[in-house]
Amino acid sequence: MILIENKKILQTHFLKAWNQLMEWEQHAHQDVRVEVTKDGNKTIAVKADLGWNYIHSKYNPVAEAKRFVDSFDDIDESQHILFYGVGLGYHIDEFIRKYPSITFSIYEPNINIISKFLSITDLNKWQPTERLLNFMIDNNGEALQNNLLEFTRILDKEVKTVIFNSYDRIFLNETKLFVEVFRNAVFENKEIMFSKIAYSKREALNGLKNVPYMMKFPSFLNGHNNFFKDKPAIIVAAGPSLNREYENLKRIKKDGSAYIFSVGSAINSLIANNIYPDATFSYDGSVENCMVFKKIIDENIAEIPLIFGSTVGFETLERYPGKMANFFVRDHAPIEMFLKRQNGENIDKTDRFRTISSITLQVLIKMKFSPIILVGQNFGYLGDEYYAKDIEYINPITTEGQKMSAVKVKDVYGHEMLSSRGHNEMRSEMESFINSIQPVRIINATKGGAHIKGTEFMPIEDVISASFLLPGIVNPNWLEQIQVESYDLSYFQQQQRHLEDSCDDLMRIFKRFTKLLEEMECFVSTENEVQLEKAFNRFDKLFDRLQQNQVNLLIIQRMNSIGFEIIMKVFEEVRFQTSAIEKAEKVVKYFRIYTENCILDTQIIREAVKEMYAKVQAKADVV
């Protein structure tokens, strides 16, 4: 009877686990058995090469579970606990008793154990979807990575893993793999979460505020007219090897033998060493991006052009003292919504990458620069050095913590070197991009840097003496050769009116949601399930209307992407709930928070649209 009820719970709340279980039952293995312990409870024995091993104590599994839970010394009420290893769940029962308000999830690597667990332990006591939020099972490690990536991406809390002690012993290799994959999943999730939280709201606002600048300044990708075809270009990044290359770069700059473009924070190191690159690239949408150019802004250095992506933080453009040119970043909704070329041709755009180096590399390749030379692109640590010097807001020294968490990669000489997970991901991304394009000569002149597949290593001294670096190649007036794009102003005005109308409609939708949620809350308090069912029908129709609103889909929903993911997860969880009251409680709780955030963002976007339109129409500092 317990097994039947537990399977219903899995099918209702944890469908993926239920499907895995149903598939497994077609070819189940009998390598586990249930035994009665000395005190009359039960334990599980698992067959191994050297005999049978016990998941729980053969004598008193309840006392063992209490000792295990009592050993936890850093549990925080704000955390979410992921139990690796379920067994028969004694330790989870004890955890629930000791920590009654903390949510948790379970991961069982042995599907044979889960089958015994479901026959003995009542899942209802763990309050599925209220306390037990995720139920994950595996078979031979096949689902591990996907399970953990999906798990980490839908939680908005810090996750603490608890590995049941017997699993370290019985499933040693599986446990080691779990720890490694989980760390990678958490790292990737943190990167994604940080990106979404930091940039999702900013990206929309940056786009609207940057439209006038996109219209005013030359279009780097669309207006170059092959002026740079077969010209050598150097991308200077802020890796520690840059500290050894200033004299070489000064020589190249003096001779005008290659275009020098700095990326990110490298501009500060170059200026500190009396090198003004031909331009500096930026696309970072954060407020902090302005800090990168603080020296240029404070000292009013107007000789270095800024080549900015459409996603760049608008504060940088408002304060930058020098000339500028721009490039479009793919899938940037506010820009794509308003700008259409006068000649009707498509706007060339860059893909989205994790690092400005990869974006700049793609831009230069599109403009047919050749060869392209990488300097200071370490993608790792150079001994005790982490970054180039002379960047006021960055400590260039590698910490012990960074070294301990580092991974080993191959350097340009074929030796091992240390790299951070972030740098390693960025390098892999650049390699994938290089592999995806037609053969382009890319020279990695980064001494002591990581090997980058698809590039050839050549010290900068050899590059200088090569036949493709000839004095006078650089045209000092190169920026004047790039055209300012002509955009369709009537299209712009039409889109502006359409967006304002869409904003008005969106606000009406959210006001109706607010009223509907209040009604549902009343029906919950009076336990009126009949009216709740009718309210849910109205909710579904209103949600369909929300999903048809252009501003919502292209801007507001993206600004609240994490909140929307949580909402969709809630909808999935309540879909099979039979109680309209429980279903409504959850929907009202989470959707109200989401709606309130969206209303605020819609108001902000509407004001930004008005400001943008006024600037373009008045041609104030724009055309």
C-alpha positions in Angstrom: 0.0 0.0 0.0 2.8 2.4 0.9 4.5 1.7 -2.5 1.3 2.6 -4.4 0.9 5.8 -2.5 4.5 6.8 -2.9 4.4 6.2 -6.7 1.3 8.4 -6.8 3.3 11.2 -5.0 6.2 10.8 -7.5 3.9 10.9 -10.5 2.1 14.0 -9.1 5.1 16.0 -7.8 8.3 14.5 -9.2 7.4 13.2 -12.6 11.0 12.9 -13.9 11.9 10.5 -11.0 8.7 8.6 -11.6 9.5 8.1 -15.3 13.0 6.9 -14.4 11.6 4.4 -11.9 9.0 3.1 -14.4 11.8 2.6 -17.0 14.0 0.9 -14.5 11.4 -1.6 -13.4 11.5 -3.1 -16.8 15.0 -4.4 -16.1 15.5 -4.2 -12.3 18.6 -5.7 -10.7 18.4 -7.6 -7.4 21.6 -6.4 -5.7 20.0 -5.0 -2.6 17.9 -6.6 0.2 16.1 -5.4 3.3 17.0 -7.0 6.6 15.6 -6.6 10.1 17.9 -5.0 12.7 18.5 -6.1 16.3 16.1 -3.5 17.6 13.3 -4.5 15.2 13.8 -1.7 12.6 15.0 -2.3 9.1 18.2 -1.7 7.2 19.4 -2.2 3.6 22.2 -4.5 2.5 24.0 -3.8 -0.8 25.9 -6.5 -2.7 29.5 -5.6 -3.5 32.6 -7.4 -4.8 33.6 -8.4 -1.3 30.2 -9.2 0.1 27.2 -7.4 1.5 27.5 -3.8 2.9 24.9 -2.1 5.2 23.5 1.3 4.5 22.3 1.7 8.1 23.4 0.1 11.4 22.4 -3.6 11.8 21.7 -2.8 15.5 20.0 0.6 16.0 19.6 2.7 12.8 17.5 5.3 14.5 20.2 6.1 17.1 22.8 6.1 14.3 20.8 8.6 12.4 20.5 10.9 15.5 24.2 10.8 16.0 24.7 11.7 12.3 22.4 14.7 12.4 23.8 15.9 15.7 27.2 16.1 14.0 25.9 18.9 11.7 27.5 22.1 13.0 26.9 24.7 10.3 23.2 24.4 9.4 21.5 27.7 8.7 17.8 28.4 8.5 18.3 30.2 5.2 19.9 27.2 3.5 18.4 24.4 1.4 19.8 21.0 2.2 20.6 18.4 -0.5 20.9 14.9 0.9 23.1 12.6 -1.1 22.1 9.0 -0.2 18.6 8.2 1.1 18.7 4.6 2.2 15.5 4.2 4.3 15.5 7.8 5.3 16.2 7.5 9.1 18.6 10.5 9.0 16.2 12.6 7.0 13.4 11.8 9.6 15.8 13.0 12.3 16.7 16.1 10.3 13.1 17.1 9.9 12.5 16.6 13.6 15.5 18.8 14.6 15.1 21.4 11.8 11.3 21.7 11.2 11.5 24.8 8.9 14.3 24.0 6.5 13.5 22.7 3.0 15.5 19.9 1.5 15.9 17.7 -1.6 17.2 14.2 -2.0 19.5 12.5 -4.4 19.8 8.7 -4.5 22.5 7.3 -6.8 21.3 3.7 -6.6 17.8 3.2 -8.1 17.6 -0.3 -6.5 17.8 1.3 -3.1 15.0 3.7 -4.0 12.7 0.8 -4.9 13.1 -0.6 -1.4 12.8 2.8 0.2 9.4 3.4 -1.6 8.1 0.1 -0.3 8.9 1.0 3.4 9.0 4.7 4.0 5.9 7.0 3.7 6.9 10.0 1.6 3.9 12.0 2.8 5.5 12.7 6.1 8.3 14.6 4.3 5.7 17.1 2.9 6.4 16.9 -0.8 6.7 20.4 -2.5 6.5 22.1 0.9 9.6 20.6 2.7 10.8 18.0 0.1 11.3 20.2 -3.0 13.2 17.8 -5.3 13.4 14.0 -5.6 16.2 12.9 -7.8 17.4 9.4 -8.6 20.1 8.1 -10.9 21.1 4.9 -12.6 24.8 4.4 -13.4 25.5 8.1 -13.2 23.8 8.8 -16.5 21.5 11.5 -15.2 23.8 13.1 -12.7 24.9 16.2 -14.6 21.5 17.1 -16.0 19.8 16.5 -12.6 22.2 18.8 -10.8 22.2 21.6 -13.4 18.4 21.6 -13.4 18.3 21.5 -9.6 20.8 24.4 -9.0 19.1 26.6 -11.5 15.7 26.7 -9.9 16.7 27.3 -6.3 17.2 30.8 -5.0 18.9 29.7 -1.7 22.4 28.6 -0.8 22.6 24.8 -1.1 24.4 22.7 1.5 25.1 19.1 0.6 24.9 16.3 3.2 26.4 13.0 2.2 25.2 10.1 4.2 28.3 8.5 5.8 27.9 5.0 4.5 27.8 6.2 0.9 31.3 7.4 1.2 32.3 3.8 1.9 30.0 1.8 -0.2 29.7 4.0 -3.3 33.1 5.7 -3.2 33.5 6.4 -6.9 29.9 7.5 -7.3 30.2 9.9 -4.3 33.5 11.4 -5.7 31.8 12.0 -9.0 28.8 13.5 -7.4 30.9 16.0 -5.4 32.8 17.0 -8.6 29.8 17.4 -10.8 27.9 19.2 -8.0 30.7 21.8 -7.6 30.8 22.4 -11.3 27.0 22.7 -11.4 27.0 25.2 -8.5 29.8 27.2 -10.1 27.9 27.3 -13.4 24.7 28.2 -11.6 26.4 31.0 -9.7 27.7 32.4 -13.0 24.3 32.2 -14.5 22.5 33.6 -11.5 25.0 36.4 -11.2 24.7 37.2 -14.8 20.9 37.2 -14.7 20.6 39.2 -11.5 23.2 41.7 -12.4 22.4 42.3 -16.0 18.8 41.2 -16.8 17.3 44.5 -15.5 20.3 46.6 -16.6 20.3 45.2 -20.1 16.9 46.6 -20.9 17.7 49.9 -19.4 21.1 50.1 -21.1 19.5 49.3 -24.4 17.0 52.1 -24.3 19.5 54.7 -23.0 22.1 53.6 -25.6 19.8 53.9 -28.6 20.7 57.6 -29.1 24.4 56.8 -29.0 24.0 53.9 -31.4 22.4 56.4 -33.8 25.0 59.1 -33.3 28.3 57.3 -33.6 29.9 55.2 -36.4 28.8 51.5 -36.7 32.0 49.6 -36.4 30.7 46.4 -37.9 28.4 47.8 -40.6 30.3 50.9 -41.7 33.9 49.7 -42.2 33.7 49.0 -45.9 36.6 46.4 -45.7 39.0 49.2 -44.8 40.8 46.9 -42.4 41.0 43.8 -44.6 44.3 41.9 -44.1 45.6 44.5 -41.6 47.2 43.0 -38.5 45.5 43.7 -35.1 46.6 43.1 -31.5 44.1 42.3 -28.8 45.6 43.3 -25.4 44.0 41.7 -22.4 44.9 42.3 -18.7 46.6 39.0 -18.0 49.8 39.0 -15.9 52.1 38.4 -18.9 51.2 41.9 -20.1 53.7 43.2 -17.5 56.5 41.8 -19.8 55.3 43.3 -23.1 55.1 47.1 -22.7 58.4 47.8 -24.5 57.3 45.6 -27.4 53.9 47.2 -27.6 55.5 50.7 -27.5 57.7 49.7 -30.5 54.6 48.5 -32.4 52.7 51.6 -31.6 55.6 53.9 -32.6 56.0 52.0 -35.9 52.3 51.9 -36.6 52.8 48.3 -37.6 49.6 46.9 -36.2 46.3 48.2 -34.8 46.3 47.8 -31.0 43.0 47.3 -29.3 42.7 46.9 -25.5 39.9 44.9 -23.8 38.5 45.3 -20.4 40.9 46.5 -17.6 44.0 46.4 -19.8 43.4 50.0 -20.8 44.6 51.1 -17.3 47.9 49.1 -17.5 48.6 50.5 -20.9 48.0 54.1 -19.9 50.1 53.7 -16.8 52.9 52.6 -19.1 52.4 55.5 -21.6 50.8 53.4 -24.3 47.6 54.7 -25.9 46.0 51.9 -27.9 44.2 52.7 -31.1 40.9 52.0 -29.3 39.5 50.2 -26.3 36.6 47.8 -26.4 33.8 47.4 -23.8 30.4 45.8 -23.6 29.9 45.2 -19.8 26.5 46.3 -18.8 27.1 46.8 -15.1 27.3 50.1 -13.2 30.9 49.1 -12.3 32.0 49.2 -15.9 32.5 53.0 -15.5 35.3 52.2 -13.0 37.3 50.6 -15.8 37.5 54.0 -17.5 37.8 56.1 -14.4 41.4 57.2 -15.3 40.3 58.2 -18.8 37.3 60.1 -17.4 39.1 61.8 -14.5 42.1 62.9 -16.6 39.9 63.8 -19.6 41.9 61.6 -22.0 40.2 62.2 -25.3 42.8 60.5 -27.6 41.6 56.9 -27.1 38.3 56.0 -29.0 35.9 53.7 -27.2 34.3 50.9 -29.3 31.2 49.9 -27.3 28.7 47.1 -27.6 25.0 48.0 -27.4 24.8 46.3 -24.0 27.4 48.5 -22.3 26.5 50.4 -19.1 25.0 53.7 -20.2 26.9 55.6 -17.5 30.1 54.9 -19.4 28.8 56.5 -22.6 27.5 59.5 -20.7 30.9 60.3 -19.2 33.4 59.1 -21.8 35.5 62.0 -23.1 36.8 60.6 -26.4 35.4 59.6 -29.7 33.3 56.5 -30.0 32.1 53.8 -32.3 29.6 51.0 -31.7 28.6 47.4 -32.5 25.4 45.5 -32.0 25.1 42.5 -29.6 22.8 39.8 -30.7 19.4 39.4 -29.0 19.4 42.8 -27.4 15.7 43.5 -27.6 15.5 47.2 -27.0 18.0 47.9 -29.7 16.5 45.5 -32.2 13.0 46.9 -31.4 13.8 50.5 -32.5 16.7 50.5 -35.0 16.2 49.6 -38.6 18.7 50.5 -41.3 17.5 53.1 -43.8 18.7 50.9 -46.7 16.7 47.9 -45.3 19.8 45.7 -45.0 20.3 43.5 -41.9 22.4 44.8 -39.1 25.5 42.8 -38.5 25.8 41.7 -34.8 28.2 39.9 -32.5 27.3 36.8 -30.6 27.2 36.8 -26.8 30.3 35.6 -25.0 31.5 35.4 -21.4 34.5 37.6 -22.1 35.1 40.9 -24.0 38.2 39.2 -25.6 36.0 36.7 -27.5 33.6 39.4 -28.5 36.5 41.6 -29.8 38.0 38.6 -31.6 34.7 38.0 -33.4 34.4 41.7 -34.3 37.9 41.9 -35.7 37.3 38.7 -37.7 34.1 40.1 -39.2 36.0 43.2 -40.2 38.6 40.9 -41.9 41.6 41.9 -39.8 44.4 39.4 -40.3 46.4 38.1 -38.5 45.0 38.7 -35.1 47.5 38.6 -32.2 46.6 37.9 -28.6 48.7 39.6 -25.8 48.0 39.2 -22.1 45.4 36.6 -22.7 46.6 34.2 -20.0 43.4 32.5 -19.0 45.2 31.4 -15.9 47.8 32.3 -13.3 51.4 33.1 -14.0 53.2 32.0 -10.8 51.9 34.3 -8.1 50.4 36.8 -10.6 46.7 36.8 -11.4 46.3 40.1 -13.3 48.4 42.8 -14.9 49.7 45.5 -12.6 48.7 49.2 -12.5 44.9 48.5 -12.2 43.8 50.3 -9.1 40.7 48.3 -8.4 42.3 44.8 -8.9 44.8 43.0 -6.7 47.2 41.3 -9.2 48.5 38.7 -6.8 47.1 35.2 -6.8 45.7 34.2 -3.4 46.1 30.8 -1.7 42.4 30.3 -2.0 42.6 30.8 -5.7 45.4 28.3 -6.0 43.6 25.7 -3.9 40.4 25.9 -6.1 42.4 26.1 -9.4 42.3 23.5 -12.2 45.4 22.4 -14.2 45.6 23.2 -17.9 48.3 23.1 -20.6 50.2 26.3 -21.2 51.7 27.5 -24.5 54.9 25.6 -23.8 53.1 22.3 -23.2 53.6 22.4 -19.4 51.0 22.3 -16.7 49.7 25.6 -15.3 46.9 26.7 -12.9 43.7 28.3 -14.0 40.5 29.4 -12.3 37.3 27.7 -13.3 36.1 31.0 -14.7 39.1 31.5 -16.9 38.9 27.8 -18.0 35.3 28.3 -19.1 36.2 31.5 -21.0 39.1 29.7 -22.8 36.9 26.8 -23.8 34.4 29.2 -25.2 37.0 31.1 -27.2 38.3 27.7 -28.5 34.8 26.7 -29.6 34.3 30.0 -31.4 37.6 29.7 -33.2 36.7 26.1 -34.2 33.4 27.3 -35.7 34.8 29.8 -38.1 36.6 29.6 -41.4 40.4 29.3 -41.0 41.7 32.6 -39.7 45.3 33.2 -38.5 45.2 33.8 -34.8 48.5 34.2 -33.0 48.8 33.7 -29.3 51.7 35.8 -28.1 50.9 35.4 -24.4 54.1 34.1 -22.7 53.2 31.6 -20.0 49.5 31.7 -20.9 47.2 28.8 -21.4 47.3 27.0 -24.7 44.3 28.1 -26.9 43.3 25.5 -29.5 43.1 27.0 -33.0 45.9 29.5 -32.3 49.6 29.3 -32.9 52.0 30.4 -30.2 54.6 33.0 -31.3 56.5 35.3 -28.9 55.8 39.0 -29.5 59.5 39.5 -30.5 59.0 37.0 -33.4 55.8 38.7 -34.3 57.5 42.1 -34.6 60.1 40.7 -36.9 57.6 38.9 -39.1 56.8 40.0 -42.6 53.2 40.9 -41.9 54.1 43.7 -39.4 55.3 46.6 -41.6 55.8 50.2 -40.4 53.0 52.6 -41.4 50.2 50.0 -41.7 48.1 51.9 -39.2 46.1 54.9 -40.5 46.0 57.4 -37.7 42.6 58.7 -39.0 41.1 55.2 -39.2 38.0 56.1 -37.2 37.0 58.7 -39.9 36.8 55.9 -42.4 33.9 54.2 -40.6 30.5 55.5 -41.5 27.7 56.6 -39.2 24.7 54.4 -40.0 21.4 55.9 -41.3 18.4 54.6 -39.5 14.7 54.8 -40.4 13.3 57.5 -38.2 9.7 56.9 -39.2 10.1 53.2 -38.1 11.7 54.4 -34.9 8.6 56.7 -34.2 6.2 53.9 -35.0 7.9 51.5 -32.7 8.0 54.1 -29.9 4.2 54.6 -30.1 3.7 50.8 -30.3 5.8 50.2 -27.2 4.1 52.9 -25.2 0.7 51.3 -26.1 2.1 47.9 -25.1 3.3 49.3 -21.8 -0.2 50.7 -21.1 -1.8 47.3 -21.9 0.7 45.5 -19.7 -0.1 47.7 -16.7 -3.8 46.9 -17.2 -3.0 43.2 -17.2 -1.0 43.5 -14.0 -3.7 45.5 -12.3 -6.2 42.7 -13.2 -3.8 40.1 -11.8 -3.5 42.1 -8.6 -7.3 42.2 -8.2 -7.6 38.5 -9.1 -5.0 37.4 -6.6 -6.8 39.4 -3.9 -10.0 37.5 -4.8 -8.2 34.2 -4.7 -6.8 35.0 -1.3 -10.3 35.6 0.0 -11.6 32.3 -1.5 -8.7 30.5 0.2 -9.6 32.0 3.6 -13.3 30.9 3.1 -12.3 27.5 1.6 -14.5 28.2 -1.4 -13.1 25.7 -3.9 -15.8 26.3 -6.5 -14.9 29.9 -6.8 -11.2 29.1 -6.8 -11.7 26.8 -9.8 -13.4 29.7 -11.7 -10.7 32.0 -10.6 -8.0 29.7 -12.0 -9.8 29.7 -15.4 -9.7 33.5 -15.4 -6.0 33.3 -14.3 -5.1 31.1 -17.2 -6.8 33.4 -19.8 -5.1 36.5 -18.3 -1.7 34.7 -18.3 -2.2 33.9 -22.0 -2.8 37.6 -22.6 0.3 38.4 -20.6 2.3 36.1 -22.8 1.1 37.9 -26.0 2.2 41.3 -24.8 5.3 42.4 -26.7 6.9 44.5 -24.0 6.4 41.7 -21.5 8.0 39.0 -23.7 10.9 41.1 -25.0 11.7 43.2 -22.0 9.9 42.8 -18.7 10.0 39.0 -18.6 13.7 39.0 -19.4 14.3 41.6 -16.6 12.7 39.1 -14.2 14.0 35.9 -15.7 14.8 34.2 -12.4 11.4 35.1 -11.0 9.8 33.8 -14.1 11.7 30.5 -13.8 10.4 30.1 -10.3 6.8 30.9 -11.4 7.0 28.2 -14.1 8.4 25.7 -11.6 5.4 26.6 -9.3 3.0 26.1 -12.1 4.5 22.7 -12.9 4.3 21.7 -9.2 0.7 22.6 -8.7 -0.5 21.2 -12.0 -1.4 17.8 -10.5 -2.5 19.0 -7.1 -6.1 18.0 -6.3 -6.6 20.6 -3.6 -7.6 23.9 -5.1 -6.9 25.6 -1.8 -3.3 24.4 -1.6 -2.8 25.2 -5.3 -4.1 28.7 -4.9 -2.0 29.4 -1.8 1.2 28.7 -3.6 0.2 30.5 -6.8 -0.9 33.6 -4.9 2.3 33.7 -2.8 4.8 33.5 -5.7 2.9 35.2 -8.5 2.1 38.3 -6.3 5.9 38.8 -5.7 6.5 38.4 -9.4 3.7 40.8 -10.4 4.9 43.5 -8.0 8.4 43.4 -9.5 7.1 43.5 -13.0 4.9 46.5 -12.3 7.9 48.5 -11.0 10.0 47.5 -14.0 7.2 48.4 -16.5 7.1 51.9 -14.9 10.9 52.3 -15.2 10.9 51.1 -18.8 8.1 53.5 -19.8 10.0 56.5 -18.4 13.2 55.3 -20.2 11.3 55.1 -23.5 10.1 58.7 -23.0 13.6 59.9 -22.3 15.0 58.1 -25.3 12.4 59.4 -27.6 12.9 63.0 -26.4 16.6 62.8 -27.0 16.2 61.4 -30.5 13.5 63.8 -31.5 15.3 66.9 -30.2 18.6 65.7 -31.7 20.2 66.7 -28.5 23.8 65.4 -28.7 22.6 62.7 -31.1 22.5 63.8 -34.7 
